Each structure stands twice: as structure tokens, then as C-alpha cells.
Amino acid sequence: MQHKTQKEELAVPARMIPVPGHISPEAQAFLSNMGAMPRSAEPPPSDKQAWRKHLAEANGFITALIGEMAQNHPGEIVPHALSAATLYEITPHSFATRNAQRAIFYIHGGGYTTGGGLAAAHAALGLADLTQTRVFSVDYRMPPDHPFPAGLNDTLEAYRMVLERYKPANIAVYGPSAGGGLAASFCLKARDAGLPLPAACVLATPECDLTESGDSFETNGIVDVVLKQRLSNSILLYADGHDLKDPYLSALFGDFSKGFPPTILTSGTRDLFLSNTVRMHRALRRAGIEAELHVFEAMPHGGFFGKAPEDQELLAEHVRFIDTHLGRG
């Protein structure tokens, strides 16, 4: 029998994909409006000057969006200097004294290239408000000037600072998107460095496979109105020549049998990173790690930007998981 040397492929005819009528009206509007938005192409990884311009424009949009959302969640923000980065301490106005011994270690998203500066703090305000808990958000260094492993090193240093004030049994790590990928890699790095692990881990649609090899990169391209397509150039910019299967870059390929925190993973059926999330969940379960997987109907990458009831439902699952696993003393 002759063996086939190339991958089997399935031809899919061109078709229109309707917005589901059974999701909330807010979610329907989001999918319709975002689907019409153009996306600027990423520069080649070698052109750092073009990347600086590209990131300046992207960060302007992100900073404005996150700043607008943060206005609904007042709190106090105090910066702490790290050796080469900043750790923001966020105390929400809703802070509950019963949570005084608890902390959430937040790692912001943004494709490993955007979302830094004060936006890193503002992005964590909503979580701080919902959990009524102090949140520590690390503003880690990013490309084009500070590629891997700078951001991972900053994250580890920030965690050491949090450990000086809180017991690991009272700390949860929380990361959306690239922050989820970095959070997972950070847990592996912290474990390998001999540090005690957080008591809980929240990975919201994590960018934990920089090879972008999962099935949803094929099935959800364009269907995901937020990402639309692979992030190949930004990944190469961030990785800076390192093996993309290095677990400190792509946690999916790590050895979880040596230990990993109880984890909740969330995604959506239209999320480009759905496969990342599903495969990470299965990798954790194969290693015997406690892990929950929640997939939301028609949700694209990152949800509906807080504009739909589904976003609140997803966050409620995160808060429940954190509250279940963190001690208070």
C-alpha cells in the first residue's frame, strides 16, 4: 500500500456565516460591528522601526479602550519599581477587608507587544473591583527593544515581590491572551526556579502555543472578528530566534507532571485561540492537574469587550474559581 506524504485537506466552499440569533443582542451587535473593521498588517519581524510605528498606533487604541472601561471601576493605583519594569498595585474602592490576605497577580495581554504602561494597571481594575481584592499587575518589557526572555524575567521578579507580602496559598495568577500564555510559562519558570506556585491560575484564551498549530487557526480564521488571522510576525518578533516549542515561550509543550496550579481555562467557539485553550486543558488533565474548561457560544478572542452579558458570565466563573481556591489567612 502506498503511503501518502502530504496532509489531507478538506475543501470548504465559500459561504456566509450568520451571527447566531440565540446569543445576547449585545453580543450580536459586537460581532456585526467588529466584523466590518479593517485590520492593519503586522510589519516583518526584522523591521523594528516599522514595528515601533505600528505599536504606537495599536497602543493608542488599546490605551483609550481600556481607559474607558476602567472608569467604571475606581481604585487606587500605586507603582512599584522593579529592576527594569514596573509592578502596579491596584486597590479597588470596593476592597473587602476579608480579602486583606489575598492577592491576584495579573499579567496583561496584547500579543506580547502591546498593553503596557498605565494600560497594564487599568486592565486589572475591573478584576480588582469584581473580586474586591488587591491586584498586582506587572508592566513587563516587550519587543521590539526587549524580546524574550525579558518579559518572563520581569514577571518572575514581580512575583517574588508579591511573595514577600502574601502566602502562595493566597495568590492567584490571572492572564488573558498573551498574558495567559505568559502566565502559564511563568508558572513553569517559577516552579523550575524552586518558588512556591500560586494557589490558582486563570488562563483566558491563552496564547500558549506560539507555533500556532491548533485546528482553530484553520477553522476560525476571519470568523474570529477580533484576531482574524495568525500573529506570526509578532510571535517571531517576541521569540527573537528562540525555539517556539520552548515551554517558557509556549507553555503547551511543558511538563506539567512536575506541578502546576489548579487552573480554569476559558474561550469561545469563534476564538482563534480555541485550540490553544482546549489543548492546554487536555495537557493539564493528562498530567493529573485540576483544570476546568469553559467555552462560550459564538465568543471571539477576548470576548465581547465587556459589552455583553456573556462577558459577565465568563468573569463570574473566573471569580468563583479564584474564591474557591484561595485561602484567607
PyMOL commands that set and color helices and strands:
alter all, ss='L'
color gray80, all
select helices_A, chain A and resi 25-34+48-70+97-99+118-131+150-163+168-170+178-192+216-219+232-239+251-253+256-258+274-286+309-325
alter helices_A, ss='H'
color red, helices_A
select strands_A, chain A and resi 75-81+86-92+103-107+135-139+171-176+200-204+263-268+291-296
alter strands_A, ss='S'
color yellow, strands_A
deselect
rebuild
show_as cartoon
